[in-house]
Amino acid sequence: MPFVYADVEKVYEKTEGLKREDVRHLREWMGKQPHLPQVTDLDIIFFLHSCYYSIERAKISIENYYTCLTASREVFGRKDPEEFRKCLQEAAYIPLPKLTPEGYQVLFCQILVSDPNSFSFNNHIKYVDGCMKSWFLERGPGEGVVIILNMDGFVLGHLLRIPLFSIKKLMFYFQDALPVRLKSVHVINTMPLIEKVLAVVKPFMTAELIKIVYFHTSNLETLDKFVPRALLPSDHGGDQKSVMELHVEFQRRTSNVSLISRSFSKSKRAGEPMSLNGWTSSQINTPHSALRGRSGVWKLTNRSTVDNATIRLGYNGMDNNKMEFGVCFPDSCSAPDLELTAKGIGLNMSLTEDTCQTKQTQSGITAGGYVILALACLLLLLIVASTIYELCFKADSHWALKSFSLWTNGKIIFRVSKPGASDISCLCGIRVVAMVMVILKHIFIFRHSRVARNSYYYSYWIHQPKNGPLMSLPFAADLFLQISGCLVAYNYLRRQLKRKEFNIPSYYIERYLRLTPAVLAVMLFIITWFGYIGSGPLWYQTKGAIEPCQTHWWSCLLYIQNYQSAMCIPQSWYLSVDFQLYVLSPLLLVPLARWRRETIAITAGVTLISIATAFVEAWTYKLCAENQCGEQTVFMKQFYTFLPARASSWLIGFLLGCFMFKVKEKEMGAMEKRTAIPLMVFALLVYVATIFGDNHVVISEYDRYENSFSLALLRPTMLLSVGCIVYLCEIGRGGIVASFLTNPVFVVVSRLTYTTYLVHYHVLEYHLDTARVGPHLSNYTLLVNDFAGVLLLSLLIGLVVSLAVEVPAQHFVMYDANGKLPAGAMEGNLIELGSFDECLRLVRTNNHGLTGKYCLGSLYVPNRYVSISPQLARVKENLFLLI
């Protein structure tokens, strides 16, 4: 049966307090408003009734109502018949047949299709709005309306398809425009997801509306005191027909509902446009309008459960339980002032002075900076003078006076000569490959834990098999340790072959002086100049790189940083581990010359003990492969930088060095080609298997045995395969692999790996923290936009440091050139950063002296742990909830 609108005369008779003269007065008032449409007496009665017959309040409600209809056309505008029918199939919005004892009408709402892919929030609001209007107009004004929202079938995907701006408009409509008396809203069959729904809606709800919203679990006894059970559908314990039966009946009656909403012409309004909760209708209706004021791009995020089967959105300290956005306000206001203001309007916003910046708080040049600048200028003059001296005197020049010459040092770096019979030439290529892996890994870590417009990309990315090699990039540190151990043993045996004396104090001093000049130069630059060379909304984060150098410089120079919580030059944890193993190496080197077999056997035993230690640490602290769950500090301290756990990589390299000495001295027979080729293929397959095996462990459900064995065994297995490749390359059976690893380009670049390692971390820090907007992450942007630029700039700066500091210092240190060791690796919300530069440029030249103060605030969202499937991660990758 189609809708039949209520008889106005009967409404007058049964509605106490309703006066005809009030209706007439409002009709005359609307007639004088050229922007408002002509309406029926029944329409006006609803406005009067909802405002308890206050004429002035009714006028405001009428203005708000028609403002919503016109200014929010995407929510309340023209209704498409096809979309209307689609909404009827996806959800049920049913007026229940009977009233409550208080005379309230009950609207029951329920999702029918749990698949959110076709869900359109705006279309459903249009559908509900049209049906409710027809329903109310048929029954006439009642004592009030009760809404019941059944959360069965409502999933996270539905929430993620709700535009935040539409929610804001809807809340305004319900609270200030809808011509009904809303008595209460009841959410039944609640779930953890409801907290996220409430977190999105609550900022736009008045205190009065919040008081009448109630939540009920599947046990509906708490609902009975508001809505008697008998009024509910039969499938919810009531005496009425089932939800589907009532829905089908209501569908038949809505076939003649008007799909066109009446609106008004805002162009005919006298004076300023009507404001919709602070947004003018002209702003809202402009398709390309931008957000103004203290607003930005907000995103509802959640943290996944801490196990390997779900997506780890808390990766390496990244907090996805908050939204971050930039705000600009007078610098006379403090961060706590703004935080209190935000909390006063219902926003759980966190803001500290640490994230705020003004022109005055930006880093300036200190006295120490001028001292370092003077030393740099002096060094530059020394380089120029040394170069001119060598070019003038050539063969007659003294080695010390030309030690800073670009000509001499450039030849050392760029010279390419045929490798000698005793050189392990393929290590140059392995060193460069490992260095590339280090930079790529740090880019991957930083990018996925810093500002991004699609922070959920990582949750999709991690499940792609093609990205398996990138997940195992921390193995680069183990490659460096293997090379270090190999060269220590090999060079020592070469010295013993030449009957050279092994002086332990000199051995230590040479190593320390070999590493420290470049480290000291980088550290002094970080302390004095790094904070000054950049700016931006995120530049305050560089304090985390500068302050440890100011307080823990001594641990950096003593190479004990792996035992410190704050690290100056964070990646130097590897130098600390390597230097400590170098200090302990005489315990193996001294007996190696006399009792080689016994020493090798002991070394193998210690290697097994180190592997067992790694397993025990992983098992005891429930560590995950590549630190994909748990606390990063625990992972770093108990495994990643823990000397006993990482010693196995160095010891495997030590054994490889002993083995390669036997090969080079022809103590072993050459391998036949028919045996070498299958062995090379096997070694490459093992290397690939360890990489993808590590990725499999990361994305699988957490298993304590699997993760412990992965952390303990995958690295040694990978290093054994690399050792096999080195052996085959050096006996002339490496084929294309040997040609690749011994390429002359790698020989040159390998001489820059140490300084490139020292500077790349802060080059990347500068690259990220000077950003004004967040990037959209993809493999392309990571490899092309980030990696290529950071690698090139790091190599150029590394070349400068090598020419100015590292190589000149080597002239004054007696050392074996083959002992040059590269360095290792270190692992690393949606954010709207606002207009940072414009904020700091704000200056008011009157007596008030108003200047801009930029802060980065964090808005925390109430949350429970929610598992996210890879399929959902695809949806979330490109999802944005925009105000």
Sequence and secondary structure as in RCSB ss.txt:
>XXXX:A:sequence
MPFVYADVEKVYEKTEGLKREDVRHLREWMGKQPHLPQVTDLDIIFFLHSCYYSIERAKISIENYYTCLTASREV
FGRKDPEEFRKCLQEAAYIPLPKLTPEGYQVLFCQILVSDPNSFSFNNHIKYVDGCMKSWFLERGPGEGVVIILN
MDGFVLGHLLRIPLFSIKKLMFYFQDALPVRLKSVHVINTMPLIEKVLAVVKPFMTAELIKIVYFHTSNLETLDK
FVPRALLPSDHGGDQKSVMELHVEFQRRTSNVSLISRSFSKSKRAGEPMSLNGWTSSQINTPHSALRGRSGVWKL
TNRSTVDNATIRLGYNGMDNNKMEFGVCFPDSCSAPDLELTAKGIGLNMSLTEDTCQTKQTQSGITAGGYVILAL
ACLLLLLIVASTIYELCFKADSHWALKSFSLWTNGKIIFRVSKPGASDISCLCGIRVVAMVMVILKHIFIFRHSR
VARNSYYYSYWIHQPKNGPLMSLPFAADLFLQISGCLVAYNYLRRQLKRKEFNIPSYYIERYLRLTPAVLAVMLF
IITWFGYIGSGPLWYQTKGAIEPCQTHWWSCLLYIQNYQSAMCIPQSWYLSVDFQLYVLSPLLLVPLARWRRETI
AITAGVTLISIATAFVEAWTYKLCAENQCGEQTVFMKQFYTFLPARASSWLIGFLLGCFMFKVKEKEMGAMEKRT
AIPLMVFALLVYVATIFGDNHVVISEYDRYENSFSLALLRPTMLLSVGCIVYLCEIGRGGIVASFLTNPVFVVVS
RLTYTTYLVHYHVLEYHLDTARVGPHLSNYTLLVNDFAGVLLLSLLIGLVVSLAVEVPAQHFVMYDANGKLPAGA
MEGNLIELGSFDECLRLVRTNNHGLTGKYCLGSLYVPNRYVSISPQLARVKENLFLLI
>XXXX:A:secstr
       HHHHHHH TT  HHHHHHHHHHHHT TTS    HHHHHHHHHHTTT HHHHHHHHHHHHHHHHHTHHH
HS   HHHHHHHHHHEEEEE SS  TT EEEEEEEES   GGG  HHHHHHHHHHHHHHHHHHH   SEEEEEEE
 TT  HHHHHTS HHHHHHHHHHHHHT SS EEEEEEES  THHHHHHHHHGGG  HHHHHTEEE  S GGGGTT
TS GGGSBGGGT SB  HHHHHHHHHHHGGG         GGG SSS  EETTEEHHHHH TT    SS  EE  
     SSTTS  TTGGG   SEEEEEEEEETTS HHHHHHHHHHTT  EE  GGG B TTTS    HHHHHHHHH
HHHHHHHHHHHHHHHHHHGGG  TTTTTT HHHHHHHHH      TT  THHHHHHHHHHHHHHHHHHHHHHHHS
  S TTHHHHHTT GGGHHHHTTTHHHHHHHHHHHHHHHHHHHHHHHTT    HHHHHHHHHHHHHHHHHHHHHH
IIIIITTS  STTGGGGHHHHHHHHHSHHHHHTT GGG SS SSGGGHHHHHHHHHHHHTHHHHHHHHH HHHHH
HHHHHHHHHHHHHHHHHHHHTT  GGG SS HHHHIIIIIT HHHHHHHHHHHHHHHHHHHHHHTT S    HHH
HHHHHHHHHHHHHHHHHHHHHHHHS   HHHHHHHHHHHHHHHHHHHHHHHHHHHTT  THHHHHHT HHHHHHH
TTHHHHHHHHHHHHHHHHHT SS     HHIIIIIIIIHHHHHHHHHHHHHIIIIIHHHHTTS   GGG      
     EE   HHHHHT B  STT  BEEEEEEEEE         HHHHHHHHT  EE 
